[in-house]
Amino acid sequence: MSLTDDVQVPLKGTDRFFINGEWVTPSSDSAFQVIDSTTERAVFSVAEAQAADMEAAMEAARQAFDKGPWPRMSHSERAGYMNALADKLAEKAQIYADLWPRESGVLHSISQFMAMSIPDLFRYYASLADTYPFEENVQPTPNPLFPPSYALLVREPVGVVAAIVPWNGPLDLAAIKLAPAFIAGCTAILKMSPEAPAAGYLLAEAAEEAGLPPGVLNVVTADRQVSEMLVRDPRVDKIAFTGSTAAGRRIASIAGERIARVTLELGGKSAAIVLDDADIAQAAQTLAGAECLLTGQVCASLTRIVVPRSKHDEFAEALAAAFSAVTVGDPFDPATHMGPLTSASLRDRVEGYIAKGVEEGARLVTGGGRPKHLERGYYVEPTVFADVNNKQTIAQEEIFGPVLSVIPADSEEEAIDIANDTIYGLNAAVFTPDAARARAVAARLRSGTVGHNNMKLDMGIAFGGFKQSGIGREGGTEGLRSYLETKTILLDENPYA
């Protein structure tokens, strides 16, 4: 494969959907073109689901849950299938590693690492089959009206899950939903983004080769209108969504009409607080490097950097120097630090925010345009604004591109207030050599994750946000709980005696 033009797409059934264990013909000829973000050329196309196709996927998942063997298997039996699925995904890792940069602009080196790590998510949740308390004996509460009996606390599958994933991390975000759902005993409809559907096809191929029973995994690619069927239909018990806060609000409002279960991992405008004892040069270098991840197309990006006013100019210059030194280019080139954005519309959006920042009076220190040495591709220069007021648009709205805002604060107290002055609460960081001080500041930040001296995330523990950054958590045992319903069973005696 050459760096830009010779793209090979060894995917099965891109003109079909994977429904009820089979590759089925779509109800229409409509298709999505997948555009290479580096060359701006179409590299492959996939079938676009219409209402009839989504209907078929929901019915297959519903029947598989209500009548199929999957929910009635033991957890260990399901774990066997999940480990087989993980093995098949590992065999396909290089295919995904080569296609994801085309779809989203991620560096090939990062794509390779992620592709190899995804199977471990399925293996991890499979390992919980024998350790998680899906059923436990509990002491009944003394009550003269209801005499004590033998009590069981049972955690059962929530039902049919609609997993709706975005384009910026399609395979890992699908896996972090499907793996806990599968070990719980749920069946699923995986709805892929039109910009990045390759991961869905690889998951479908792996599921077929691993022998998952029909209807356990159903994969379609659809636009927003057809996807909304998943949120409205009573056959779907739970929606697991990663995406924008605007879309999350709509999903929550619709799901609330029928009390459907939801996990929403939404947007962020995350703050990094640089305290007065931090190493300015090191903090600037670290934050510039962190923003290179997926060209800033990450909901947890630390894009608001709050620094002591006395060190504001020094930090802004150090950050600008570090960020402007980033090599922007082809994500397959080992010398590249940052690739393109995923689409022309997103590039236009990012450029619009940069213009808004200048218009509202923030000081543009570096970047702000398109790299002059790149004639094609959805590229934006690494951009730094200084003297940003936290009320300005670029400090309040999620940009989803490589744009960093430096905000001065007159005290640690004010820095914490600024960090919390947002509708979001997904991620944060505290820069200081003093771990005790970092812990004390972290306690006051309204954020789902707080890192020390870097952007740090751990999907093996729990990931999610406060406020309008979402509902629920993904990853670890915390991420399993939302795929379970808790049932109390009161028996006259021990059924296992």
C-alpha positions as CSV (number, residue, x, y, z in Angstrom):
1,M,0.0,0.0,0.0
2,S,1.4,3.4,-0.9
3,L,1.1,6.3,1.5
4,T,-1.8,8.1,-0.2
5,D,-3.4,6.6,-3.3
6,D,-3.2,2.8,-3.4
7,V,-6.0,1.9,-0.9
8,Q,-7.1,-1.7,-0.6
9,V,-10.3,-2.5,1.3
10,P,-10.4,-6.2,2.1
11,L,-13.9,-6.0,3.8
12,K,-16.7,-8.5,3.3
13,G,-20.1,-7.4,2.3
14,T,-19.8,-3.6,2.2
15,D,-22.9,-3.6,-0.1
16,R,-24.9,-5.4,2.5
17,F,-25.8,-5.5,6.2
18,F,-25.1,-8.1,8.9
19,I,-28.5,-9.0,10.3
20,N,-29.5,-12.2,12.1
21,G,-26.2,-13.9,11.4
22,E,-26.4,-13.3,7.6
23,W,-25.2,-10.8,5.1
24,V,-28.5,-9.4,3.8
25,T,-29.3,-7.4,0.7
26,P,-30.4,-3.8,1.5
27,S,-33.9,-2.6,0.8
28,S,-32.5,0.2,-1.5
29,D,-29.4,1.0,-3.6
30,S,-28.5,4.0,-1.4
31,A,-24.9,4.0,-0.3
32,F,-22.4,6.2,1.7
33,Q,-19.1,7.2,0.1
34,V,-16.2,6.9,2.6
35,I,-13.7,9.7,1.9
36,D,-10.0,9.5,2.6
37,S,-9.3,12.5,4.8
38,T,-5.7,12.7,3.5
39,T,-6.5,12.7,-0.3
40,E,-10.1,13.9,-0.3
41,R,-11.0,11.0,-2.5
42,A,-13.6,8.3,-2.1
43,V,-12.0,5.0,-1.1
44,F,-15.0,2.7,-0.7
45,S,-18.7,2.8,-0.2
46,V,-21.1,1.0,2.1
47,A,-24.8,0.4,2.0
48,E,-27.0,3.0,3.7
49,A,-29.7,1.6,5.9
50,Q,-33.3,2.6,5.3
51,A,-36.2,2.2,7.7
52,A,-36.9,-1.4,6.5
53,D,-33.3,-2.4,7.1
54,M,-33.3,-0.9,10.6
55,E,-36.6,-2.6,11.3
56,A,-35.1,-6.0,10.3
57,A,-32.1,-5.4,12.6
58,M,-34.2,-4.5,15.6
59,E,-36.5,-7.5,15.1
60,A,-33.5,-9.9,14.8
61,A,-32.0,-8.6,18.0
62,R,-35.4,-8.7,19.8
63,Q,-36.0,-12.3,18.7
64,A,-32.5,-13.3,19.6
65,F,-33.0,-12.0,23.1
66,D,-36.5,-13.2,23.7
67,K,-36.3,-16.6,22.0
68,G,-32.6,-17.3,21.2
69,P,-30.0,-19.2,23.3
70,W,-27.8,-16.2,24.1
71,P,-29.4,-14.8,27.2
72,R,-30.0,-18.4,28.5
73,M,-26.4,-19.5,28.3
74,S,-24.2,-19.4,31.3
75,H,-21.8,-16.5,31.6
76,S,-18.9,-18.9,31.0
77,E,-20.5,-20.1,27.8
78,R,-20.9,-16.6,26.5
79,A,-17.3,-15.9,27.5
80,G,-16.1,-18.7,25.2
81,Y,-17.8,-17.0,22.2
82,M,-16.3,-13.6,23.3
83,N,-12.8,-15.0,23.5
84,A,-13.2,-16.5,20.0
85,L,-14.5,-13.1,18.8
86,A,-11.4,-11.5,20.3
87,D,-9.1,-13.9,18.5
88,K,-10.8,-13.2,15.1
89,L,-10.5,-9.5,15.7
90,A,-6.8,-9.9,16.4
91,E,-6.4,-11.6,13.1
92,K,-8.0,-8.6,11.4
93,A,-6.1,-5.9,13.3
94,Q,-3.9,-4.9,10.4
95,I,-6.9,-4.3,8.2
96,Y,-8.4,-1.9,10.7
97,A,-5.0,-0.2,11.3
98,D,-4.7,0.6,7.6
99,L,-8.3,1.8,7.2
100,W,-9.0,3.9,10.3
101,P,-6.4,6.6,9.3
102,R,-8.2,6.9,5.9
103,E,-11.5,7.5,7.6
104,S,-10.5,9.8,10.5
105,G,-7.0,11.1,10.0
106,V,-5.5,9.2,13.0
107,L,-1.8,8.4,12.8
108,H,-1.1,5.0,11.5
109,S,1.1,4.2,14.5
110,I,-1.8,5.0,16.9
111,S,-4.2,3.0,14.8
112,Q,-1.9,0.0,14.9
113,F,-1.7,0.1,18.7
114,M,-5.4,0.5,19.1
115,A,-6.2,-2.3,16.7
116,M,-4.1,-4.7,18.7
117,S,-5.6,-3.6,22.0
118,I,-9.3,-3.9,21.2
119,P,-9.5,-7.7,21.4
120,D,-8.4,-7.4,25.0
121,L,-11.6,-5.5,25.9
122,F,-13.6,-8.6,24.9
123,R,-11.2,-10.8,26.8
124,Y,-11.4,-8.7,29.9
125,Y,-15.2,-8.8,30.0
126,A,-15.1,-12.5,29.3
127,S,-12.9,-12.9,32.3
128,L,-15.7,-11.5,34.5
129,A,-17.8,-14.5,33.9
130,D,-16.4,-16.3,36.9
131,T,-15.7,-13.3,39.2
132,Y,-18.5,-10.7,38.8
133,P,-21.4,-11.2,41.3
134,F,-24.2,-11.8,38.7
135,E,-26.0,-13.6,41.5
136,E,-25.4,-13.5,45.3
137,N,-27.2,-14.7,48.4
138,V,-28.0,-11.7,50.7
139,Q,-29.4,-11.5,54.2
140,P,-33.2,-10.8,54.2
141,T,-34.3,-7.7,56.1
142,P,-36.3,-8.6,59.2
143,N,-39.9,-7.7,58.7
144,P,-43.0,-9.1,60.6
145,L,-45.2,-8.5,57.6
146,F,-43.0,-10.4,55.3
147,P,-41.2,-13.2,57.2
148,P,-37.5,-13.6,56.3
149,S,-36.8,-16.0,53.5
150,Y,-33.9,-17.0,51.4
151,A,-33.0,-13.9,49.4
152,L,-31.1,-13.7,46.1
153,L,-29.8,-10.5,44.4
154,V,-29.6,-11.3,40.7
155,R,-28.2,-9.1,38.0
156,E,-29.8,-10.0,34.6
157,P,-29.3,-8.6,31.1
158,V,-31.0,-5.3,30.3
159,G,-32.2,-6.7,27.0
160,V,-31.7,-5.4,23.4
161,V,-29.0,-2.7,23.2
162,A,-28.6,-0.1,20.5
163,A,-24.9,0.8,20.3
164,I,-24.4,4.0,18.4
165,V,-20.8,5.0,17.8
166,P,-19.1,8.0,16.2
167,W,-16.3,8.2,13.6
168,N,-13.4,9.3,15.8
169,G,-12.9,5.9,17.6
170,P,-15.3,3.5,16.0
171,L,-13.8,0.1,16.9
172,D,-12.8,0.9,20.5
173,L,-16.1,2.7,21.2
174,A,-18.1,-0.2,19.7
175,A,-16.1,-2.7,21.8
176,I,-16.5,-0.8,25.0
177,K,-20.3,-1.1,24.5
178,L,-20.6,-4.6,23.0
179,A,-18.2,-6.4,25.3
180,P,-20.1,-5.7,28.6
181,A,-23.4,-6.1,26.8
182,F,-22.4,-9.6,25.5
183,I,-21.2,-11.0,28.8
184,A,-24.3,-9.7,30.5
185,G,-26.4,-11.6,28.0
186,C,-27.7,-8.7,25.8
187,T,-28.2,-8.7,22.1
188,A,-27.2,-5.7,20.1
189,I,-27.7,-3.5,17.0
190,L,-24.4,-1.7,16.2
191,K,-25.1,1.5,14.3
192,M,-21.9,2.7,12.5
193,S,-21.1,6.3,11.4
194,P,-21.2,6.9,7.6
195,E,-17.8,8.5,7.9
196,A,-16.1,5.5,9.5
197,P,-18.0,2.2,9.0
198,A,-15.0,-0.2,8.5
199,A,-14.9,-1.2,12.1
200,G,-18.5,-2.4,12.0
201,Y,-17.8,-4.7,9.1
202,L,-14.8,-6.2,10.8
203,L,-16.8,-6.8,13.9
204,A,-19.5,-8.5,11.9
205,E,-16.9,-10.7,10.1
206,A,-15.4,-11.6,13.4
207,A,-18.8,-12.4,14.9
208,E,-19.7,-14.6,12.0
209,E,-16.3,-16.5,12.1
210,A,-16.6,-16.9,15.9
211,G,-20.0,-18.5,15.5
212,L,-22.1,-16.0,17.6
213,P,-25.7,-17.2,17.5
214,P,-27.9,-15.3,14.9
215,G,-29.2,-11.9,16.0
216,V,-26.7,-11.4,18.9
217,L,-24.9,-8.8,16.8
218,N,-26.5,-6.9,14.0
219,V,-24.5,-4.2,12.1
220,V,-25.9,-1.4,10.0
221,T,-24.8,2.1,8.8
222,A,-27.4,4.8,8.8
223,D,-27.9,8.5,8.9
224,R,-29.4,10.4,11.8
225,Q,-33.1,10.1,10.8
226,V,-33.1,6.3,10.4
227,S,-30.8,5.9,13.5
228,E,-33.5,7.6,15.6
229,M,-35.7,4.6,15.1
230,L,-33.4,2.8,17.6
231,V,-34.2,5.4,20.2
232,R,-37.9,5.4,19.7
233,D,-38.7,1.7,19.2
234,P,-39.8,-0.2,22.4
235,R,-38.0,-3.3,21.1
236,V,-34.8,-1.6,22.1
237,D,-34.3,-1.6,25.9
238,K,-31.1,0.4,26.1
239,I,-29.2,3.0,24.0
240,A,-25.5,3.3,24.5
241,F,-24.4,6.4,22.6
242,T,-21.1,8.3,22.1
243,G,-21.3,11.6,20.3
244,S,-22.1,15.2,20.6
245,T,-24.0,16.7,23.5
246,A,-26.6,18.1,21.1
247,A,-27.4,14.6,19.9
248,G,-27.3,13.3,23.4
249,R,-29.9,15.7,24.5
250,R,-32.2,14.6,21.8
251,I,-31.6,10.9,22.6
252,A,-32.2,11.5,26.3
253,S,-35.5,13.4,25.6
254,I,-36.8,10.7,23.3
255,A,-35.7,7.8,25.5
256,G,-37.3,9.5,28.5
257,E,-40.7,9.3,26.9
258,R,-40.6,5.5,27.3
259,I,-38.1,5.3,30.2
260,A,-35.6,3.5,28.0
261,R,-32.2,2.9,29.6
262,V,-29.3,5.1,28.3
263,T,-25.6,5.5,28.6
264,L,-24.5,8.8,27.1
265,E,-20.8,9.6,26.6
266,L,-21.0,13.2,25.2
267,G,-18.8,16.2,24.6
268,G,-16.3,18.1,26.6
269,K,-14.4,21.3,27.0
270,S,-11.8,20.0,29.4
271,A,-9.5,22.2,31.4
272,A,-5.9,21.7,32.4
273,I,-5.0,23.8,35.5
274,V,-1.3,24.7,35.5
275,L,-0.5,25.6,39.1
276,D,2.2,28.1,40.2
277,D,4.7,25.5,41.1
278,A,4.5,23.6,37.7
279,D,7.3,23.4,35.2
280,I,6.0,25.7,32.5
281,A,8.2,24.3,29.7
282,Q,7.3,20.7,30.5
283,A,3.6,21.4,30.9
284,A,3.5,23.3,27.5
285,Q,5.3,20.4,25.8
286,T,3.0,17.8,27.3
287,L,-0.2,19.6,26.4
288,A,0.9,20.3,22.9
289,G,1.7,16.6,22.5
290,A,-1.6,15.5,23.9
291,E,-3.5,17.6,21.5
292,C,-1.9,15.8,18.6
293,L,-4.0,12.7,19.4
294,L,-6.4,12.3,16.5
295,T,-5.8,15.9,15.6
296,G,-7.8,17.1,18.6
297,Q,-10.9,15.2,17.5
298,V,-11.2,13.7,21.0
299,C,-14.0,14.6,23.4
300,A,-11.6,14.5,26.4
301,S,-9.0,16.9,24.9
302,L,-7.5,19.4,27.3
303,T,-8.3,22.5,25.2
304,R,-8.7,25.1,28.0
305,I,-5.4,25.7,29.8
306,V,-5.8,27.8,32.9
307,V,-2.5,29.3,34.1
308,P,-1.4,31.9,36.7
309,R,-1.7,35.4,35.3
310,S,1.9,36.1,36.2
311,K,3.0,33.2,34.0
312,H,0.5,33.5,31.2
313,D,2.7,35.1,28.6
314,E,5.6,32.7,29.3
315,F,3.3,29.7,29.0
316,A,1.5,30.9,25.9
317,E,4.8,31.4,24.1
318,A,6.1,28.0,25.2
319,L,2.9,26.3,24.2
320,A,2.9,28.1,20.8
321,A,6.5,27.1,20.2
322,A,5.8,23.4,21.1
323,F,2.6,23.2,19.1
324,S,3.9,25.0,16.0
325,A,6.8,22.6,15.9
326,V,4.4,19.7,15.4
327,T,4.8,18.0,12.0
328,V,1.5,17.9,10.1
329,G,1.1,15.6,7.2
330,D,0.3,12.1,6.0
331,P,-0.8,9.9,8.9
332,F,1.2,7.0,7.3
333,D,4.5,8.9,7.3
334,P,6.4,7.9,10.5
335,A,7.7,11.5,10.7
336,T,4.2,12.9,11.1
337,H,3.0,14.0,14.5
338,M,-0.6,15.1,13.5
339,G,-2.8,14.1,10.6
340,P,-5.9,15.7,9.0
341,L,-9.4,16.2,10.3
342,T,-11.9,13.7,9.2
343,S,-14.0,15.8,6.7
344,A,-14.3,19.1,4.9
345,S,-17.3,20.1,7.0
346,L,-15.3,19.6,10.2
347,R,-12.4,21.6,8.8
348,D,-14.8,24.4,7.9
349,R,-16.2,24.2,11.5
350,V,-12.8,24.5,13.1
351,E,-11.8,27.4,10.8
352,G,-15.1,29.1,11.8
353,Y,-14.2,28.8,15.5
354,I,-10.7,30.2,14.8
355,A,-12.3,33.2,13.1
356,K,-14.7,33.6,16.0
357,G,-11.8,33.6,18.5
358,V,-10.1,36.4,16.6
359,E,-13.4,38.3,16.2
360,E,-14.1,38.2,20.0
361,G,-10.6,39.5,20.9
362,A,-8.5,36.5,21.8
363,R,-4.9,36.8,20.7
364,L,-3.9,34.3,18.0
365,V,-0.3,33.2,18.9
366,T,0.3,30.5,16.3
367,G,-1.6,28.7,13.5
368,G,-5.0,29.6,12.4
369,G,-5.0,28.4,8.8
370,R,-4.3,25.5,6.5
371,P,-0.7,24.2,6.2
372,K,0.8,25.7,3.1
373,H,2.8,22.6,2.2
374,L,-0.3,20.4,1.9
375,E,-2.2,20.9,-1.2
376,R,-5.0,18.4,-0.4
377,G,-6.5,16.8,2.7
378,Y,-8.6,18.2,5.5
379,Y,-5.7,19.8,7.4
380,V,-5.6,22.6,9.9
381,E,-2.5,24.1,11.5
382,P,-1.9,23.6,15.2
383,T,-3.5,26.7,16.7
384,V,-2.9,28.5,20.1
385,F,-5.0,31.5,21.4
386,A,-3.8,33.5,24.4
387,D,-5.6,36.1,26.6
388,V,-8.8,34.1,26.3
389,N,-11.7,35.0,28.4
390,N,-13.6,31.9,29.6
391,K,-16.8,33.5,28.5
392,Q,-15.7,33.6,24.9
393,T,-17.0,31.1,22.4
394,I,-13.8,29.3,21.9
395,A,-13.6,28.7,25.6
396,Q,-17.2,27.4,26.0
397,E,-18.0,25.4,22.8
398,E,-16.4,22.1,21.8
399,I,-14.3,22.8,18.6
400,F,-13.1,19.2,17.9
401,G,-9.9,20.3,16.3
402,P,-6.3,21.3,17.2
403,V,-7.2,24.6,18.9
404,L,-5.9,25.4,22.4
405,S,-7.0,28.4,24.5
406,V,-4.7,29.8,27.3
407,I,-6.8,31.5,30.1
408,P,-5.2,33.6,32.8
409,A,-6.3,33.2,36.5
410,D,-5.4,35.4,39.5
411,S,-5.4,32.6,42.0
412,E,-5.8,28.8,42.5
413,E,-9.4,29.5,43.6
414,E,-10.2,31.4,40.4
415,A,-8.5,28.7,38.3
416,I,-10.8,26.1,39.8
417,D,-13.8,28.3,39.2
418,I,-12.8,28.8,35.6
419,A,-12.3,25.1,35.1
420,N,-15.8,24.4,36.4
421,D,-17.5,27.2,34.5
422,T,-18.7,25.1,31.7
423,I,-21.7,22.9,30.8
424,Y,-19.3,20.0,30.4
425,G,-17.4,17.8,32.9
426,L,-15.7,15.1,31.0
427,N,-12.0,15.4,31.7
428,A,-9.4,17.6,33.5
429,A,-5.8,17.7,34.6
430,V,-3.7,19.4,37.3
431,F,-0.1,20.3,36.6
432,T,2.0,20.4,39.8
433,P,4.9,18.4,41.2
434,D,2.9,18.0,44.5
435,A,0.6,15.0,44.3
436,A,-1.2,16.0,47.5
437,R,-1.9,19.4,46.0
438,A,-3.1,17.7,42.8
439,R,-5.4,15.5,44.8
440,A,-6.9,18.4,46.7
441,V,-7.6,20.3,43.4
442,A,-9.0,17.2,41.8
443,A,-11.6,16.9,44.6
444,R,-13.0,20.3,43.6
445,L,-13.2,19.7,39.8
446,R,-16.6,18.6,38.5
447,S,-15.2,16.1,36.0
448,G,-15.4,12.4,35.4
449,T,-11.6,12.0,35.1
450,V,-8.8,14.1,36.5
451,G,-5.2,13.5,35.4
452,H,-2.0,14.5,37.0
453,N,0.6,16.3,34.8
454,N,-0.9,15.0,31.6
455,M,-4.1,14.0,29.8
456,K,-4.8,10.6,31.4
457,L,-7.7,8.3,30.6
458,D,-8.3,4.7,31.8
459,M,-11.1,2.8,30.2
460,G,-10.3,-0.2,32.4
461,I,-11.6,1.7,35.4
462,A,-14.4,4.0,34.3
463,F,-14.9,6.8,31.8
464,G,-17.7,9.3,31.6
465,G,-18.7,12.8,32.5
466,F,-20.4,15.1,34.9
467,K,-23.1,17.6,33.8
468,Q,-23.8,17.7,30.1
469,S,-20.8,15.4,29.3
470,G,-23.1,12.4,29.8
471,I,-24.9,9.9,31.9
472,G,-23.3,6.7,33.1
473,R,-19.8,5.2,32.8
474,E,-18.0,3.0,30.3
475,G,-15.2,0.6,31.0
476,G,-14.3,-1.7,33.9
477,T,-16.9,-3.2,36.1
478,E,-18.6,0.2,36.3
479,G,-19.3,-0.1,32.6
480,L,-20.9,-3.5,33.0
481,R,-23.5,-2.3,35.5
482,S,-25.6,-0.3,33.0
483,Y,-26.2,-3.5,30.9
484,L,-27.7,-5.2,33.9
485,E,-31.1,-5.0,35.6
486,T,-31.2,-5.9,39.3
487,K,-33.8,-8.4,40.5
488,T,-34.6,-9.5,44.1
489,I,-35.8,-13.1,44.4
490,L,-37.3,-14.1,47.8
491,L,-37.6,-17.9,48.2
492,D,-38.9,-20.1,51.0
493,E,-35.6,-22.0,51.1
494,N,-32.2,-22.3,49.4
495,P,-32.8,-23.6,45.9
496,Y,-29.3,-24.9,45.6
497,A,-29.4,-27.0,48.8
